[in-house]
Amino acid sequence: MTFDEALNDQNQAMKTVMETGHSYNYLIVPEIAEERDKFFENYDEKTYSNEDCKKYSSNNEYCVWQILDNESVKRIINESKRRYK
């Protein structure tokens, strides 16, 4: 999906989270697995903004990645590598 579509999906998901009280966060990440891995390797949750994913995507296609609020980014990276290799 395009960045704007992903942003809309992220906003809808966050609205649902606020309504249900679940502790999830949603990141916009590159659609291509290898590019997503590079994104997560450089991910810094303290400075992250949605625009960060754009510099990792070669085809301008994105997806929304659901994580628990307290979820370790290291685990996300390892899970992503395991899933797409």
Backbone hydrogen bonds in HBPLUS format (Angstrom, degrees):
<---DONOR---> <-ACCEPTOR-->    atom                        ^
c    i                          cat <-CA-CA->   ^        H-A-AA   ^      H-
h    n   atom  resd res      DA  || num        DHA   H-A  angle D-A-AA Bond
n    s   type  num  typ     dist DA aas  dist angle  dist       angle   num
A0062-TYR N   A0001-MET O   2.77 MM  61  5.38 160.3  1.81 151.0 157.8     1
A0006-ALA N   A0002-THR O   2.90 MM   4  6.17 159.8  1.94 151.2 157.1     2
A0007-LEU N   A0003-PHE O   2.80 MM   4  6.03 155.6  1.86 151.5 158.8     3
A0008-ASN N   A0004-ASP O   2.96 MM   4  6.16 153.0  2.04 141.7 148.7     4
A0009-ASP N   A0005-GLU O   2.91 MM   4  6.21 159.0  1.95 149.3 155.0     5
A0010-GLN N   A0006-ALA O   2.82 MM   4  6.03 158.4  1.87 150.3 156.5     6
A0011-ASN N   A0007-LEU O   2.93 MM   4  6.15 160.2  1.97 146.8 152.0     7
A0012-GLN N   A0008-ASN O   2.95 MM   4  6.21 157.8  2.00 150.1 156.0     8
A0013-ALA N   A0009-ASP O   2.88 MM   4  6.10 158.1  1.93 149.6 155.9     9
A0014-MET N   A0010-GLN O   2.87 MM   4  6.09 160.2  1.91 153.5 158.8    10
A0015-LYS N   A0011-ASN O   2.98 MM   4  6.14 148.2  2.08 142.1 150.8    11
A0016-THR N   A0012-GLN O   3.07 MM   4  6.36 153.6  2.14 144.8 151.3    12
A0017-VAL N   A0013-ALA O   2.93 MM   4  6.25 153.9  2.00 147.7 155.3    13
A0018-MET N   A0014-MET O   2.98 MM   4  6.23 159.5  2.02 148.0 152.4    14
A0019-GLU N   A0015-LYS O   3.09 MM   4  6.34 148.2  2.19 141.8 150.5    15
A0020-THR N   A0016-THR O   2.90 MM   4  6.12 150.6  1.99 152.0 159.8    16
A0021-GLY N   A0017-VAL O   2.71 MM   4  5.54 144.0  1.84 150.5 158.8    17
A0069-ASP N   A0023-SER O   2.87 MM  46  5.42 160.6  1.91 134.5 134.7    18
A0025-ASN N   A0067-ILE O   2.71 MM  42  5.32 161.0  1.74 158.4 162.1    19
A0067-ILE N   A0025-ASN O   2.87 MM  42  5.32 165.9  1.89 160.9 162.3    20
A0027-LEU N   A0065-TRP O   2.88 MM  38  5.05 162.3  1.91 146.1 148.6    21
A0065-TRP N   A0027-LEU O   2.70 MM  38  5.05 168.8  1.72 157.1 159.9    22
A0029-VAL N   A0063-CYS O   2.94 MM  34  5.59 168.7  1.95 164.9 168.6    23
A0063-CYS N   A0029-VAL O   2.90 MM  34  5.59 155.6  1.96 158.9 165.9    24
A0031-GLU N   A0061-GLU O   2.99 MM  30  5.49 159.8  2.04 133.2 128.2    25
A0036-ARG N   A0032-ILE O   2.87 MM   4  6.10 150.3  1.96 153.4 163.3    26
A0037-ASP N   A0033-ALA O   2.86 MM   4  6.15 152.1  1.94 150.9 157.9    27
A0038-LYS N   A0034-GLU O   3.18 MM   4  6.49 157.2  2.24 141.5 146.5    28
A0039-PHE N   A0035-GLU O   2.94 MM   4  6.19 153.7  2.01 143.6 151.4    29
A0040-PHE N   A0036-ARG O   2.89 MM   4  6.20 164.0  1.91 155.5 158.2    30
A0041-GLU N   A0037-ASP O   2.89 MM   4  6.11 151.5  1.97 148.5 157.0    31
A0042-ASN N   A0038-LYS O   3.23 MM   4  6.43 139.9  2.40 141.5 150.1    32
A0042-ASN N   A0039-PHE O   3.15 MM   3  5.40 133.8  2.38 101.4 113.2    33
A0043-TYR N   A0040-PHE O   3.20 MM   3  4.73 156.3  2.26  94.3 101.5    34
A0047-THR N   A0044-ASP O   3.04 MM   3  5.64 140.7  2.20 115.8 125.4    35
A0048-TYR N   A0044-ASP O   2.90 MM   4  5.72 121.5  2.25 153.2 169.7    36
A0052-ASP N   A0049-SER O   2.99 MM   3  5.59 155.1  2.05 118.7 125.7    37
A0054-LYS N   A0051-GLU O   3.07 MM   3  5.66 149.1  2.17 116.1 124.4    38
A0056-TYR N   A0053-CYS O   3.09 MM   3  5.50 157.9  2.14 112.4 119.4    39
A0071-GLU N   A0068-LEU O   2.99 MM   3  4.98 165.8  2.01 116.2 117.3    40
A0076-ILE N   A0072-SER O   3.16 MM   4  6.55 150.1  2.26 141.3 149.8    41
A0077-ILE N   A0073-VAL O   2.93 MM   4  6.23 159.8  1.97 155.0 159.0    42
A0078-ASN N   A0074-LYS O   3.02 MM   4  6.28 167.7  2.03 150.8 153.7    43
A0079-GLU N   A0075-ARG O   2.84 MM   4  5.95 161.4  1.88 150.1 155.6    44
A0080-SER N   A0076-ILE O   2.87 MM   4  5.99 158.0  1.91 150.0 156.2    45
A0081-LYS N   A0077-ILE O   2.98 MM   4  6.22 161.0  2.01 152.8 157.5    46
A0082-ARG N   A0078-ASN O   2.99 MM   4  6.16 160.3  2.03 147.6 153.2    47
A0083-ARG N   A0079-GLU O   2.92 MM   4  6.03 155.5  1.98 147.5 154.2    48
A0084-TYR N   A0080-SER O   3.15 MM   4  6.25 150.0  2.24 148.1 154.1    49
